[in-house]
Each structure stands twice: as C-alpha cells, then as structure tokens.
C-alpha cells in the first residue's frame, strides 16, 4: 500500500504546496495531491497552481494572518523557481 509520502514523492510537489491546494480547493490532502500532480503536467496547470497559492496569500492577508501569508509566499517562490514559470 502506498503512503501519502510515497505519493508526494511521485507527484514532485512539497507538502506545503499540497496544503495550499487543499486549502484553496477545500479538498482532503490526498485529493489535493492528485490534483496538483495532474496540473503540473502542463504549463497552464502550473500557472493555475501558482494562482491558487497567490489567492491563498491574499486570503491570509485579508484575515490578518501575516505569518501565514509569509509562509505561502515562500511556498510560491519555491514552486515557481522549481518549475521556472511565472507567477499568475
């Protein structure tokens, strides 16, 4: 049986990226992991994922969660650098 960590390794995503997808889409983390893996197959999907993280940053700011927004900025930076894409 595969563990979440096994699937995470295959998906080439970080736990923080999966958490951001899960938060944005209101999904269980394993479903968010599969969505992220699928979206990372195309440049359009990668841009959609970066947009999700940007949306999460803005939501954290609106709630006054500056630490959460800063954490998500780091997640976005890592995501964009590892895929060499532009943020949405």
N, C-alpha and C positions, 0 to 999 in steps of 0.2 A: 504494500500500500504506500502511495506517495504521501509525503508530509507537505505542509504548506511551504516549508523551507525548500524542499525539492522543487516544487512548482515555481517558487520565486527564482531559483537559480536558472531554470529553463526559460522563464519569461524575460530575463535580463532587465529586471526592474528592482528598485530598492523597496524595502518595507515602507519607507516614508512616502514613496511615490504611490504605492498601492493604497496606503492610508488616505492620501489626498484624493485619489479616485473614489474610494469608498465613501469618504465624507461628501464629496461633490455630488455623486450619483445616488447616495443613500442606499448603498449596497453592502452585503456582507463582504468581508475582505477576500474570500476565495473567489467570489464572482467578480469583484473589482480587479483582482489579479488576472483573471482570464480576459476581461475587457481590455485591460492595459496591454497584455501580450498581443491581443488581436490588433489594437490600434497602432502599436509600434511597428506593424508590418508595412505601413505606408507613410510617406511624408505628411499627408493630410491628417492621418490619425495621430501622428506625433504632435502636429500643431494643435489638434483638438485636445490632447492631453495637457499640453502647456497652457492652453486656455483654461482648462479645468483648474489647474493649480493657481493661475492668476485670479480666477474667480474666488477660490478659497482664500487667497491672500486678502482680497478686498472684503470678503465676508468677515474675516478675523479682525480687520481694521475697524469695520463698522461696529463690531461687538466690543471694541476696545481691547482686544486680545493682541497686544503688540508683540508679546513673546511668540505667540502662535504665528503671527504674520511674518516675523523674522525667521522662524523655523521653516515656514513654507517658501520664503524667498531662497533659502539655502537649498531646499528640495528642487525648486525650479532651476536654480543655477546649475546644480548637478545634472538634472535631466537634460537641459539644453546643451551643456558642454559635452556630455557623453554622446549626444546624437548629432551634434553640430547643426542644430536647427535654430531658427529664430523664434523667440517667444511670440505668441499670437498677439 
